[in-house]
Amino acid sequence: MINYKNHIFDELKCDLWTHLKSTSKPILIYGMGNGADKIIGYFEKFGIEYKDVFASDGFVRGHLYRGKRVISYSEACEKYGKDIIIILSFGSRLPDVMNIMYELDEQHEFYAPDVPVCNGELFTEEFFDLHLSDLYYAREMMADEKSKLIFDNIIRYKLTGKLKYLKATEDIEENVNKELLKCDIYKIYADLGAYNGDTVRSYLNYCPNLEKIYAFEPDIRNFKKLSAYAESESRATVLPFNYASFDKNETVEFISSGNRNSSKNGTNSHKSKVIPIEARRLDSIVEAVDFIKYDVEGSEYEAIMGSEKIIKASQPDLLVSLYHRNEDMYLLPSLVKSIHPEYKLYLRRFPYIPAWDLNLYAIK
């Protein structure tokens, strides 16, 4: 048995927040909006000061953020020089945007802080110490060394915000689907958090024998797009449901933003509103299923509990998003194993900055 803290901290001195509090370099935030709001909230909590907020050259056109003019990257370098700390406050999977981030990482001291997508604890050294045994136990549940390496590097990234650890975890969706999933034999698929049908389209390309798809999407604007797509799809029967996936059949408060991040557990902002929405257990609607995808913006634990009966009955393969809450790193693998101990668990992640698109696969 390894000393897991020493294993993780083999080249780490402290977590990101401790480093930022002690540095004398000027700290600049790259990007504005909800992500910057979250980071500034943690700065205030830890007593960390930042000098300015900047955006990419060509993007800034008199933007104001928190009453202060947003400067361009060129202005930031002219004003503060090259020896600065850049804190990324937004996410992207677009290759061109990610390349800009990697270029900045080569030129400056650059960090992409891991802040919770939904409500939950920040992944600090204190959090790591508190949940050390839980995290190590979850790591040891993984079925291959590749998954364990991804697990370790995700933790290192969460502690430091360094892109090198994040890049070391990347894989390609096509490779993962061929390596882990049994796409040729899936006939019934449940997509929990179906958004506008994008993942349904994707799996119809990979799974030629799909016949029926149950698609849950609670956000009404996303659901309208999903319904329009379902009517147009001829390769399989797509059944859209305007429900949140949950562990009870009840009405819940839902934070609607009209995008992929609408959720029950999300953080409200000036662009979102709280509305009542119907929540349903998957196993109160579906009688048999071969494959389930859970991407429900922080309610993955409840959604899995709401599928407990059908998981035991059908033993479907599972894909579970593992990036919305830090606690999910250890809670969700343990939950899945407790429901069906014979599952083999794997961890894979697709290119994204920060550590989004991290997925747990449970394969029978």
C-alpha positions as CSV (number, residue, x, y, z in Angstrom):
1,M,0.0,0.0,0.0
2,I,1.4,3.4,-1.1
3,N,1.5,6.5,1.1
4,Y,-1.0,8.2,-0.9
5,K,-0.3,11.8,0.3
6,N,3.4,11.4,-0.4
7,H,2.5,9.8,-3.8
8,I,0.4,12.9,-4.8
9,F,2.7,15.5,-3.3
10,D,5.9,14.0,-4.8
11,E,6.5,17.3,-6.6
12,L,4.0,19.6,-5.0
13,K,4.8,22.1,-2.3
14,C,1.4,23.4,-1.4
15,D,-2.0,24.0,-2.9
16,L,-2.7,26.8,-5.3
17,W,-4.6,29.0,-2.9
18,T,-1.7,28.9,-0.3
19,H,0.7,29.8,-3.1
20,L,-1.3,32.7,-4.3
21,K,-1.7,34.1,-0.8
22,S,2.1,34.1,-0.3
23,T,3.2,35.4,-3.7
24,S,4.5,38.9,-4.4
25,K,3.8,38.7,-8.2
26,P,0.9,40.7,-9.7
27,I,-2.2,38.4,-10.1
28,L,-4.4,39.0,-13.1
29,I,-7.7,37.2,-13.9
30,Y,-8.2,36.1,-17.4
31,G,-11.9,36.3,-18.3
32,M,-15.0,37.7,-16.6
33,G,-18.5,36.5,-15.7
34,N,-19.7,33.8,-13.4
35,G,-16.3,32.0,-13.4
36,A,-14.5,35.1,-12.3
37,D,-17.1,35.8,-9.7
38,K,-16.5,32.4,-8.1
39,I,-12.7,32.8,-8.1
40,I,-12.9,36.3,-6.7
41,G,-15.2,34.9,-4.0
42,Y,-12.4,32.5,-3.0
43,F,-9.8,35.3,-3.2
44,E,-11.8,37.3,-0.7
45,K,-12.1,34.2,1.5
46,F,-8.4,33.5,1.5
47,G,-7.2,37.2,1.5
48,I,-5.7,37.0,-2.0
49,E,-5.5,40.3,-4.0
50,Y,-5.7,40.6,-7.8
51,K,-4.6,43.6,-9.8
52,D,-6.8,43.5,-13.0
53,V,-9.1,41.5,-15.2
54,F,-8.1,41.1,-18.8
55,A,-9.4,39.5,-22.0
56,S,-7.8,38.4,-25.2
57,D,-6.7,41.1,-27.7
58,G,-9.5,41.9,-30.1
59,F,-12.2,40.8,-27.6
60,V,-12.1,43.9,-25.4
61,R,-14.3,46.7,-26.6
62,G,-15.0,48.8,-23.5
63,H,-16.2,46.0,-21.4
64,L,-16.7,46.7,-17.7
65,Y,-16.5,44.1,-15.0
66,R,-17.4,44.9,-11.4
67,G,-17.3,48.6,-12.4
68,K,-13.8,48.5,-13.7
69,R,-12.6,48.5,-17.3
70,V,-11.4,45.1,-18.6
71,I,-8.0,45.5,-20.1
72,S,-6.5,43.6,-23.1
73,Y,-3.7,41.0,-22.8
74,S,-1.3,43.4,-24.5
75,E,-2.2,46.1,-22.0
76,A,-1.7,43.7,-19.2
77,C,1.8,42.8,-20.4
78,E,2.7,46.5,-20.9
79,K,1.3,47.5,-17.5
80,Y,2.7,44.6,-15.4
81,G,5.4,43.0,-17.5
82,K,5.8,39.3,-18.2
83,D,6.5,38.2,-14.6
84,I,2.8,37.9,-13.7
85,I,0.4,35.2,-12.5
86,I,-2.5,34.6,-14.8
87,I,-5.7,33.0,-13.3
88,L,-8.0,31.5,-15.9
89,S,-11.7,32.1,-15.1
90,F,-13.6,30.3,-18.0
91,G,-13.6,27.0,-19.6
92,S,-13.4,25.7,-23.2
93,R,-13.0,22.6,-25.2
94,L,-12.4,24.5,-28.5
95,P,-8.9,23.6,-29.8
96,D,-8.0,27.1,-30.8
97,V,-9.0,28.5,-27.4
98,M,-7.2,25.8,-25.6
99,N,-4.1,26.4,-27.6
100,I,-4.1,30.1,-26.5
101,M,-4.3,28.8,-22.9
102,Y,-1.3,26.5,-23.4
103,E,0.6,29.3,-25.0
104,L,0.0,31.6,-22.0
105,D,1.0,28.7,-19.8
106,E,4.4,28.6,-21.6
107,Q,4.9,32.4,-21.3
108,H,3.8,33.1,-17.8
109,E,3.0,31.5,-14.5
110,F,-0.5,30.3,-15.4
111,Y,-3.2,28.5,-13.4
112,A,-6.7,27.2,-14.2
113,P,-8.2,26.9,-10.7
114,D,-10.5,24.0,-10.1
115,V,-13.6,25.6,-8.6
116,P,-16.8,23.5,-8.1
117,V,-19.2,23.6,-11.0
118,C,-22.0,23.1,-8.6
119,N,-22.3,23.6,-4.9
120,G,-19.7,21.7,-2.9
121,E,-16.3,22.0,-1.2
122,L,-13.2,23.5,-2.8
123,F,-10.4,21.0,-3.4
124,T,-7.7,22.3,-1.1
125,E,-4.9,20.5,0.7
126,E,-7.2,20.5,3.8
127,F,-10.0,18.8,1.7
128,F,-7.5,16.3,0.4
129,D,-6.3,15.5,4.0
130,L,-9.8,15.2,5.3
131,H,-10.9,12.8,2.6
132,L,-7.6,11.0,2.0
133,S,-8.8,7.5,2.8
134,D,-12.0,8.0,0.8
135,L,-10.0,9.2,-2.2
136,Y,-7.5,6.4,-2.0
137,Y,-10.3,3.8,-1.6
138,A,-12.0,5.1,-4.8
139,R,-8.7,5.1,-6.7
140,E,-8.2,1.5,-5.8
141,M,-11.6,0.6,-7.2
142,M,-10.4,1.5,-10.7
143,A,-9.9,-1.5,-12.9
144,D,-6.8,-0.5,-14.8
145,E,-3.6,1.5,-14.2
146,K,-4.6,4.1,-16.8
147,S,-7.6,5.0,-14.6
148,K,-5.5,5.2,-11.5
149,L,-3.0,7.5,-13.3
150,I,-5.8,9.8,-14.4
151,F,-7.2,9.8,-10.9
152,D,-3.8,10.9,-9.5
153,N,-3.3,13.6,-12.0
154,I,-6.8,15.0,-11.6
155,I,-6.1,15.3,-7.9
156,R,-2.7,17.0,-8.6
157,Y,-4.5,19.4,-11.0
158,K,-7.2,20.2,-8.5
159,L,-4.7,21.0,-5.9
160,T,-2.4,23.1,-8.2
161,G,-4.4,24.4,-11.2
162,K,-1.4,23.4,-13.4
163,L,-2.3,22.5,-17.0
164,K,0.5,19.8,-17.3
165,Y,-1.5,17.5,-15.0
166,L,-4.7,18.2,-16.8
167,K,-3.1,17.5,-20.2
168,A,-1.8,14.2,-19.0
169,T,-5.4,12.9,-18.5
170,E,-6.7,13.5,-22.0
171,D,-8.2,10.9,-24.2
172,I,-10.3,10.8,-27.4
173,E,-14.0,9.9,-27.2
174,E,-13.8,7.6,-30.2
175,N,-11.0,5.6,-28.6
176,V,-12.8,5.4,-25.3
177,N,-16.1,4.2,-26.9
178,K,-14.2,1.4,-28.8
179,E,-12.1,0.5,-25.8
180,L,-14.7,0.4,-23.0
181,L,-18.2,0.4,-24.4
182,K,-20.1,-2.4,-26.1
183,C,-21.7,-0.1,-28.7
184,D,-22.7,-2.9,-31.1
185,I,-25.0,-4.6,-28.6
186,Y,-26.8,-1.6,-27.0
187,K,-30.5,-1.4,-28.0
188,I,-32.0,0.8,-25.3
189,Y,-30.2,3.9,-24.0
190,A,-31.1,6.4,-21.3
191,D,-29.6,9.8,-21.6
192,L,-30.0,11.7,-18.3
193,G,-29.2,15.3,-19.0
194,A,-29.8,15.1,-22.7
195,Y,-29.4,18.9,-23.4
196,N,-30.5,19.4,-27.0
197,G,-29.9,15.8,-28.1
198,D,-26.2,16.2,-28.9
199,T,-25.0,13.1,-27.0
200,V,-28.0,11.1,-28.4
201,R,-26.8,12.0,-31.9
202,S,-23.2,11.0,-31.0
203,Y,-24.2,7.6,-29.6
204,L,-26.4,6.8,-32.6
205,N,-23.3,7.2,-34.7
206,Y,-21.4,4.8,-32.5
207,C,-24.2,2.3,-31.6
208,P,-25.8,1.1,-34.9
209,N,-28.3,-1.1,-33.2
210,L,-30.0,1.4,-30.9
211,E,-33.7,1.2,-31.1
212,K,-35.1,3.3,-28.2
213,I,-33.7,6.2,-26.3
214,Y,-35.1,7.8,-23.2
215,A,-33.9,11.4,-23.0
216,F,-34.4,13.4,-19.8
217,E,-33.9,17.2,-20.0
218,P,-35.3,19.5,-17.3
219,D,-34.6,22.9,-18.8
220,I,-37.6,24.0,-20.9
221,R,-35.6,25.8,-23.6
222,N,-33.2,22.9,-24.0
223,F,-36.2,20.5,-24.0
224,K,-37.9,22.3,-26.9
225,K,-34.7,21.8,-29.0
226,L,-34.5,18.2,-27.8
227,S,-38.1,17.5,-28.8
228,A,-37.6,19.0,-32.2
229,Y,-34.6,16.8,-32.7
230,A,-36.5,13.7,-31.5
231,E,-39.2,14.3,-34.1
232,S,-36.6,14.5,-36.8
233,E,-34.6,11.5,-35.8
234,S,-35.3,8.4,-38.0
235,R,-32.5,6.0,-36.9
236,A,-34.2,5.2,-33.5
237,T,-37.2,6.2,-31.4
238,V,-36.2,9.1,-29.2
239,L,-38.5,9.7,-26.2
240,P,-38.0,13.1,-24.7
241,F,-39.1,13.8,-21.1
242,N,-39.1,17.3,-19.5
243,Y,-37.9,15.8,-16.2
244,A,-35.0,16.2,-13.9
245,S,-33.5,12.8,-13.0
246,F,-33.7,12.3,-9.3
247,D,-34.1,9.8,-6.5
248,K,-37.8,10.7,-5.9
249,N,-40.8,11.5,-8.0
250,E,-41.5,15.1,-6.8
251,T,-41.4,18.7,-7.8
252,V,-38.0,20.3,-7.2
253,E,-36.5,23.8,-7.5
254,F,-34.5,24.0,-10.7
255,I,-32.0,26.7,-11.7
256,S,-32.7,27.4,-15.4
257,S,-30.1,29.2,-17.5
258,G,-31.0,27.9,-21.0
259,N,-27.7,26.2,-21.5
260,R,-25.9,23.0,-20.7
261,N,-25.3,24.1,-17.1
262,S,-28.9,24.3,-16.0
263,S,-29.3,22.3,-12.9
264,K,-30.9,21.5,-9.6
265,N,-27.7,22.1,-7.7
266,G,-26.1,24.9,-9.7
267,T,-25.2,28.3,-8.5
268,N,-27.8,31.0,-9.4
269,S,-26.7,34.1,-11.3
270,H,-28.3,37.2,-12.7
271,K,-28.8,35.2,-16.0
272,S,-30.7,32.3,-14.4
273,K,-33.9,31.9,-12.6
274,V,-35.3,29.4,-10.1
275,I,-38.4,27.5,-11.3
276,P,-40.3,24.4,-10.2
277,I,-39.7,21.3,-12.3
278,E,-40.9,17.7,-12.2
279,A,-38.3,15.2,-11.1
280,R,-38.5,11.5,-11.7
281,R,-36.8,8.3,-10.8
282,L,-35.5,6.6,-14.0
283,D,-36.7,3.2,-12.8
284,S,-40.3,4.6,-12.5
285,I,-40.4,5.1,-16.2
286,V,-37.9,2.6,-17.8
287,E,-38.3,-1.2,-17.5
288,A,-35.1,-2.3,-19.3
289,V,-32.0,-0.5,-20.5
290,D,-28.5,-1.4,-21.8
291,F,-26.6,1.9,-21.3
292,I,-27.2,4.9,-19.1
293,K,-25.4,8.3,-19.3
294,Y,-25.6,10.6,-16.2
295,D,-24.7,14.2,-16.8
296,V,-27.1,16.0,-14.5
297,E,-25.1,19.0,-13.2
298,G,-24.4,17.9,-9.7
299,S,-27.3,15.6,-9.1
300,E,-25.5,12.4,-10.2
301,Y,-25.7,10.8,-6.8
302,E,-29.5,11.2,-6.6
303,A,-30.0,10.2,-10.3
304,I,-28.1,6.9,-9.7
305,M,-30.1,6.2,-6.6
306,G,-33.2,6.8,-8.8
307,S,-31.9,4.1,-11.1
308,E,-31.1,1.6,-8.4
309,K,-33.8,-0.9,-9.3
310,I,-33.1,-0.9,-13.0
311,I,-29.3,-1.1,-12.5
312,K,-29.8,-4.3,-10.4
313,A,-32.4,-5.7,-12.9
314,S,-30.7,-4.9,-16.3
315,Q,-27.1,-4.4,-15.3
316,P,-26.6,-1.7,-17.9
317,D,-23.2,-0.1,-18.6
318,L,-22.9,3.3,-17.1
319,L,-21.3,6.6,-17.9
320,V,-21.3,9.0,-14.9
321,S,-20.0,12.6,-15.1
322,L,-17.5,13.0,-12.3
323,Y,-16.6,16.7,-12.4
324,H,-19.5,18.7,-11.0
325,R,-18.7,18.2,-7.3
326,N,-15.3,17.3,-5.7
327,E,-17.0,14.9,-3.3
328,D,-18.2,12.9,-6.3
329,M,-14.6,11.7,-6.9
330,Y,-15.1,9.2,-4.0
331,L,-18.8,9.2,-3.5
332,L,-20.0,8.0,-6.9
333,P,-17.6,5.1,-7.5
334,S,-18.5,3.8,-4.0
335,L,-22.2,4.2,-4.8
336,V,-22.0,2.4,-8.1
337,K,-20.1,-0.5,-6.5
338,S,-22.5,-0.7,-3.6
339,I,-25.4,-1.2,-6.1
340,H,-23.7,-3.7,-8.4
341,P,-20.3,-5.0,-7.0
342,E,-19.5,-6.8,-10.2
343,Y,-19.0,-3.6,-12.2
344,K,-15.5,-2.8,-13.4
345,L,-14.8,0.9,-13.0
346,Y,-12.7,3.1,-15.4
347,L,-11.9,6.8,-15.5
348,R,-11.5,8.7,-18.7
349,R,-11.4,12.4,-19.7
350,F,-11.8,14.3,-22.9
351,P,-10.0,17.5,-23.8
352,Y,-11.3,20.5,-21.8
353,I,-9.9,23.2,-19.7
354,P,-10.5,23.1,-16.7
355,A,-11.1,19.5,-15.6
356,W,-14.5,19.0,-17.2
357,D,-15.6,16.0,-19.2
358,L,-14.2,13.6,-16.6
359,N,-16.2,10.4,-16.7
360,L,-16.6,7.3,-14.7
361,Y,-17.4,4.2,-16.7
362,A,-19.0,1.2,-15.0
363,I,-18.8,-1.8,-17.3
364,K,-20.4,-5.2,-16.5
